[in-house]
Amino acid sequence: MNGATVDRVVRARLGARTGSSTVAQLALLDHHMVPSANDVAGWIAAAEAQGFDALRTSALFPESQPAFLDAGFEQIDLLALLERDLEAADGRRRVRGRTGRMRTRDLSGAAAVDRAAFGSGWGNDAASLAEIGRATPHHRARVVGRAPVAAFAISGRAGTTGYIQRLAVEPGGQGAGLGRLLLDDALAWMVRHRVATALVNTGVDNERALGLYRSAGFRLRPDQLAVLELPLGR
């Protein structure tokens, strides 16, 4: 099951955590999935069978957390959730600057940017970035620069809700407007497809990212996302 998609009532991807051979990563393949106790028990058993020492979740909405918490998972990271109303946005607004489509051969460069921006403990590899794009029915993946990639964004939409799923800028290029360029591009794409609300999450103490999203019209929601982890084999 390593790296495979688990198909039950709730779909998820279970595989090794990027940069670790001992921590399993569980990513729900829809932001609104609500796992049952049986779902969680099955994922724990699968991770234990593969010899992992711990099982970590992706960022979970509050309604998706109870079954994990009941199984003994503990919170290891807390994320702020922001939203922006797009119903009144102008879909004809031009984005100042150019981005390019993220191609398969760009994934490794984007992953290097991701790890540099978020650290090896939280960064993605090429495979997990590709999986992020498949987490929604429709997605848009863009880069700034090639060989090397300087920044990238992966956005998705499901129905009338859009998601800024991942946005990262190489540390040396932060503050130069690349994040805002990619964010504006993603929002313009959502507006063209009649998305009503855009959502994004970031660390509660990531002031640079919070400032970027606020400057683009996002506002904090009262609910927060959590990353949970469970030690295994005890």
N, C-alpha and C positions, 0 to 999 in steps of 0.2 A: 504493500500500500504506500510505500515511501514515494512521495511526490505524485500520488494518484488522486483522482477525484473520488470522494466517497459519496455514493448516491443512496440517500435514504429519503425520508420526508424532508429532512434538512440536508442540503448539500454543503460539503466542506472540502478543503484541500489539506491533507496532512503530510508533512514532510519535515526534513531537517531544517532547523533554523539557520538562516544565512550566517556563515562564519562559525558555526558550531556543529559538532558531530554528536553532542550529548543532549541538546535541547530540541524537542519537536515543536514545530509551529503549526497551529491549527487556524486556518483562515476560512471563515464563513463566506460562501459565495453569493451572498445577498445581504445587504445592510439591514434588512428587516426580518431576517430569519429569527425564530424563537425556538431554540433547541429544547428537547425534553430531557428528562433524567436518563432515559434509555440512550438517547443520542450521545450525551456526554459520557456515559459509562462505556459505550462502544468505542469512542475515540480514545479514552484512557487505556482501554484494553489493547487497542491497536498500537498505541505509542509504547506501552510496556512490552508488547510482543517484539517490537523492533529494537528493544534494548536502550531506549532513551532514559535519561535521568530526570527529565522534567518535561512538562507540556505547557506551552505558552499559547495564549489566544491572540488573535488580531484584536484591533480596537472594537469593543462591543458597545452597542447602544444599551441603555439601561434595561429595556425589556428583554434583551438577550442574555443578561447576566445571571438571573436567579438559579438556573439549573447548574451552572458552573460553581457558583458560591456554595450551593447546597452540597456539592461534591468535594468541597474542601479547597477550591482555588482561592488564591489571595490576590489582591490588587497590587501590581508592581508599577503601574504608570496611570496617570490621570490626564485626560485630554479635554481641552475646551472645544465645544461645538458651536460653530457660527453658521448663520444663514443669511441669505439675501433674497429678497423678493424681486423676481425678474419680470413679472407680468407687465410692468409699465416701461421696461427697458426698450431702447431703440435698437432693433436688429440690424439697422443699416449703418450703425456707428462703425467707423473705420478703426482698426487696431493699428497704432503707430509702431512700426517695426515689423520684422519678418521672423517667422518661425518655420520650421520644416517638419515634414512628417517623420515620426520616429520609425525607422526601419529595423528589421531584425538585427542587422549588423550594428545598429546604434545601441542595442540593449546593454552590451558590456560597458560601453562608455558612460551610459546613463547610470548604470549600477555603481561605477566608480565615483561619480558625482554624488549619488545618494549616500554612499558610505562615508564620503568625505564630509558631507553636510550634516548627517545625523549620527555618525559614529558607527564603529563596527558592530556594536551591540544591537543597534536598531536599524542599520542599513539593509538594503535589499540586494540580491544578486540578480543576474539577468533573467533567470527563470521566474523568480517571484515578481519581478516587474511585469513580465509578460502575463502572469496570473492576475495581477491587479487589473489589467485591461480587460480580462475576461470575467470580472466580477459583476459587470453590469451588461444588460442586453446590447447597449451601444456605447462605444468609447472613442475618445480622440486622444492620441498620443503625439506630442510635439516636442521638438528639441530646438535649442539655439546653439549653433555651432556644430561642426562635425570634425572628428579627428583633430582635437578632442571635442567632445560634447561639453558645453559650458553650463547648460541648464536644461531642464526638461519638465514636462507636466503631463500627467495622465488624468483625464477627466472622463466621467461616465454619466449616463442618463438612463433612468428607468421610469417610464411613464412621464409625468410632469415634474419629476424631481431630478436634479442634477447633482453631481458629486465631484469636487476637486479631490481626486483619490490620492495623488502624490505630486508634489511639486518640490523640486530641489535645485539649488544653485551652487555651483562650485564655490567654496569659501572665498577664494581670491576675487571672485566676480560679484560677491554680494554687495548690495548698495548701488549697483549700476543700472537698476531698472529692469533686469532680466526677469525677475520674479513677477513683476507687474505686467510685463509684456505677455508672458505666458498665461497669467491669470486673466487678463483682458481677452486674450484669444479664446480661452476656454469658455468664458461667460458669453462672448459673442456667438460661439457655436451653439451653446445652450439656447440662447434667445432665438436663433434661426430655427430651432427645432421645437419652439413653443414650450420650453421648460418654464415652470412657474416659480420654482424655488431652488436655489443652489445651496448646498451644504458643504462645509469643510471642517476638518478638525486639526488641532495642533496642540502641542504641549501647553499646559496651563501657564508655564513660566517662559515660553518662547516669545519674548516681547517683540522681536523683529518680525516674526510671522504674524503675530496678532496685529501689529501695526499695519502690515501690508494688507491684511484682509479687511480691517476696519477702514482703511483708506479707499478700498474698492466698494464700500457700502455694506459690508457684512456686519451683523450685530451678534453679540453673544446670546446664546440660548441658555436657559437655566439648567438644562440637563447636560451631563458630561459623559464622555465615553471612558471606558476603562480597559486596560490590558491586564489579563489575569494569568496566573501561573500556578501550577501544581507540581510539587516534587513527586517523583515516581519511585516505586520499588521499595517503599518503606513498610 
